[in-house]
Amino acid sequence: MDRLDQLEAQAIYILREAYANFDNLAMLWSIGKDSTVLLWLARKAFFGHVPITLAHIDTHYKIPEMIEYRDNLARKWNLNMVYGENTDALNDKQTFPDGNVDRIQCCRNLKTEALKNTLSGAWKRYRMNHETGKYDVDNNKEPYTGVIVGLRADEEGSRSKERYFSPRNKENDWNLDDQPPELWNQFNTDFAPGTHIRIHPILDWTELDIWKYIERENIPTVSLYYDQGEGRRYRSLGCYPCTTPVESTAKNVAEIIAELESGKFSKIAERSGRAQDKDDGGGLETLRREGYM
């Protein structure tokens, strides 16, 4: 069994354990390569069907190609898809693009608060209607007691402190000093009532693993990852006011893999184009302690 087979087998095992042990799970889908690989793994784990609600947090500042890709794939794969947003912050223009808050507070408003209140059912959720292809208000207010996330430990410093099954309190706050041990692939799925669980099936995958798996499985990914003739592409996707592409002529998955294997980006962080990371002292620990993805 090669490395990709091992990583796939463990991720599928964790997905099945999560589904068997926790009620009313959601799975975050950011539209990026990692969460799309996670979605692909879920389809494999459950034989082509995804029995878990896909949740997207829409900041209204995502690159348009991302939203188009999301909706097309949701329809093609018949996904149970919802999205949430911070309508108040958007209407009150409490955003960085509007010039009224800094990047960190904008992320706190449009991502952290939107995520927490979407998962809890406190705010409106919008569910895809596959008959019309549009989104209707979701009348289900039941909270999601756990959420499956496609984050990787090597992507950013604070994420390396996560566990596969990572507890949060009722407010989704993360206590780094109270993490359960995970030794010899023994995962704790027994938590106190009221604990919110974040589950990370691809925690130990690397950026190169992700792209090699995308190539092997022929997973559809958004076009923004590839050079369209301008000598640049996105390596990490986020909101367009705070995300910049990298210099790269890679036009397909094989060329991205070749770039990574050549060491071209060995001294450049994967999220180097994400301005909010720099504003948070070079990482995301402040935001993530408060419930950020």
Beta strands, then each sheet from edge to edge (+ up, - down):
strand 1: 25-28
strand 2: 53-57
strand 3: 81-84
strand 4: 125-129
strand 5: 134-138
strand 6: 146-148
strand 7: 165-168
strand 8: 196-199
strand 9: 232-233
strand 10: 246-247
sheet 1: 5+ 4- 3+ 2+ 1+ 6+ 8+ 7-
sheet 2: 9+ 10-
end
